[in-house]
Amino acid sequence: MAQSDTVKRILDTAEVLFAEKGFAETSLRNITTRAKVNLAAVNYHFGSKKALIQAVFARYLDPFSERLNRALDELESRYSPTPIPLEVLLEQLASSVLEVPAERNSLKVFMKLLGLAYTQAQGHMRRYIQVHYGETFQRFVDCVRLATPDLPDVERFWRLHFMLGTVVFTLSGLDALRDIADNEYHEHTSVRDLIRRLRPVVAAGMQAPLPELPTEAARPAV
């Protein structure tokens, strides 16, 4: 078996097992057994479990980051000197996600992995994403800031993370949601149909009136 085939087999197996079981619960032995390779092959190609997790994410984030940067270049050129409209930014973000090669239900798997990276203790993963892709994500956030000038920075922070949570939950549960739509509403829904429904909900959330938060004096003691 060629080296590239070995690496692909390890990555294919690792991403599925990580999504099914979680990072901590998936051992290298689980991966090597299902991939039918020995532990030495994993150590040789990746060096550690942390590096393997990072390599799984890189298969998605490298092409996603490249596509999003190219798209933002084009949008900034088209709309300059005015900000890119929020709806256009959200549409482009969705398009960039969907353009990443979708082999083996990879969109669903990747969204599960992304959710696990934030809900499990994977500090190294967050640092890796910040170092390698932070510039791209910050560029998108800066565009959103220009498109939502009335939002305080802290409110924008929360709303972006609420948006991320909504997208991750929806896309990682694609099969269940489409089954419900089919069985209960007799509607066959494609991924792009689902994105079209999701976009106005997310846009409305980003543009909703500011909540009336209690002042420090009025906050209940915890």
N, C-alpha and C positions, 0 to 999 in steps of 0.2 A: 504493500500500500504506500502511495506517495505521501511525503510529509504533509503537503497541503490537505490531502484527504484526511489524514489523522487529526490535524488541527480542526478541520471543519466538523468531524465526527464528535470530537470532544466538546466543541462550542455548541453544536446542535443539541447534544445530550444535556449539557450543563444548563442551558437556558430553560429547557423544558422542566428539568428537575427543580431548579431554583424557583420557577413559577409555581410548580405543584406543591413543593414542600417548604419553601423558604430557604434563605441562605444558611442560617445556622443549622437547620435540620438536615441539610444535604451534605453528605460527606464526600470527599474525593473518591472513596471506595464505591459509594453509590454510583458516581459518575463513570468511573472506569469499568465497573461491572456492566452497566447498561451499554456503554459505548464500545465494549469489548476491546479495550486497550489496557496496558499495564500502567501502574502508578508512575513508573519512570518516564513514560511518555508525557504525562501531565506536568511533571516536574521539569522535564527538559524544555517543553514548549512554553510553559507559563511561569514556572518557578514557585508559585504559591497559590493557595485558594483565593486570596485577595486579588492577585493579578488575574486569575481566571474570571472572577466576577467582573472586574474592570474590562476585560477583553470582550465579555458577553455584551456589556453596555456599549462598548465602542462600535460594535457592528451596526448598531442602530444610530447612535449619536453622531458618528462621523458623517454619514451621508445626510442625516437630518440637519446638522449644523451647516454643512456646505450648501444645501438647498436653501435653507432659510436665509443665509447671508447673501446669496445671489439674488433671492427674491427681494430682500430689503434694499439692496443696491438699486434694483430696478424701480421699486416703489418710491424710494427717496428721490430718484431722478424724475419720476413722473409727477409727483406732488409738490416738489420743492417750488417755492419756499414755505408752503403751508404744511402742517403736520399730516401724516398719513391718517385717514379716518380709522376709528377704532374697528368698525365692522370689516374694513379691508384688512387690517392687521390680523384679526381673528380668522378671517377666511384664509389668509395666507398661511397662518400657523397650522390650520387644519389640513390644508393642501400639502404642506411640507411633511406632515406626519404621514399622510396617506401615500405619498410618493415613495417613502422608504420601502424597499422590496418586501412584499408580504408573503414570504414563503412560510409554510407550516403554521398558518394562523399567527404570523409573527407580530401583527399589530396587537392582538389580544394578549399574547405572551409578554410583549414588551411593556404594555401598560400595567400588567400584574407585577413585573419586575420593578418598574418605576415606583409603584405604590409601596412595595416591600422595602425599597431603598430608603423610604422616608419613615416607615412604620417600624422597621426592625433596626437594631443597633448597628448601623453600617456607616459609622462616621468616616471611615476611609473612602467610602463610595461618594459621599457628599463632597469630601475634599477633592477627590479625583474629578468629579463633574465640574467643580468650581475652577480647578486649575486648567482643565483641558477645554471646557465649553463655557466657562463663566463669561467670557467676553461676548460670545454670541447671545447668551441669555440676557446679559445686561443691555446689549444693544436693542433687543426686543422690548425690554422693560422701559428703556429710555424713549422708544417710539410710543409706547403706551402712555408714558408720562406726558408727552407732548399732546397726545390725543385726548387726555383726561385732565386738563389743567386745573379743574376745580376740586379734584380729589387731593386731600392731604396725603403725604407720602405714606404714613402708617396705614391709612385706609386703603390705599392702592395696594400695599403689601398684602393685607388680608384678603382683598378681593382677588388678587392674582392667585393666591394659594387656594381660595375657595374654588376658583375657576379650574385650577389644576386638579383639585380633588374631584370635582364634577366630571371632568374629562377622563381621569384615570378610572373612576368607578364605572362610568358608562361604557368605555371602550374595553375594559377588562372583563365586563359582564356581557359582552356582545351576544353570546349564544343564548344565555338565559333570557335577555331582553327580547331578542328576536323570536324566541319560542313563545313568550307571553303574547307578543303582538300577533303572532300567527294563530295561536290557539284561541285567544280570547277576542281578538278583533279582526281576524281573517285578513291580516295585512302582512305581505312579504316585504321585509325591510332590508335594503342594502346598507353597507357601511356609509356610503355617501348620502343616502337618504337620512340616516341617523345623524350624521354631521350637520346636514341642513336643518334638522329640527333642533339640534343642540346649540347651534350658533346664536340664534336670537335670544335664547334663554341666558347664555353666558354674557352676551352684549348688554342685555337689560340689567343683569346683575352688576356689571361693571359701571353702569351709568345710573344706578338707582340713587335716590336721595340719601344724603348722609343720615345715619341712625342717630337718634337722640340718646347719647350715652350719659349716665349719671356723673355728676361731678365727684371729685375725690371725697368731699365732705359727705356726699349722699350715698357713697358706696357702702354696702353692708360689710360688716367684719367677717373675715374668713376664718 
